[in-house]
Amino acid sequence: MIKPDEQQFLKQIEQNKGAIIKVSRMYMDNLEDQQDLFQEIVMQLWRSYGSFRKESLFSTWLYRVAINTALMYFKKEKRRPDQHELTVDVDVVDEFDSERKEEQLRYFYQAVQHLNPVEKALIFLFLEGQSHRDISINLGISEVNARVKLNRTKEKLQQIIKTQGYEF
């Protein structure tokens, strides 16, 4: 029988699974590594769940644990930046639109692989709709620094995408 804490944890993971997938895709460039990192993040979340004090939203706590886990996993694995095998799982709604979105996602995640770990965290938190203040808290930097670094990272990402020969 599943305990109430376990049920609550599993419910929260299910509700926030998209964020874990995004972190995994940001830090790992192939599907197998993404799946491994996803599992590592969930495992670390479970290990840390007892220390979650509910002073913030579960999702905010999850972002911090997921990014820290990804950074440690990334360092441990010492991945080469020249690996770019990506696959995208997208439900087919409209064949043409779906293919275009898939292509855009593939270029985006390929470009993200050229960012350093902190830049990846900035982009992830931005994509999750975090404010500059929340980003600064999650990364332990000032709000002004978060704003400046995020703007520079977005510009860098645009340059990488243009260099790859794709413009949205």
ABEGO torsion letter per residue (X at the ends): XBBAAAAAAAAAAAAAAAAAAAAAAAABABAAAAAAAAAAAAAAAAAAAAABAGABBAAAAAAAAAAAAAAAAAAAAGBBAABABBBBBBBBABAAAAAAAAAAAAAAAAAAAABBAAAAAAAAAAAAGBBAAAAAAAAGBBAAAAAAAAAAAAAAAAAAAAAAGBBX
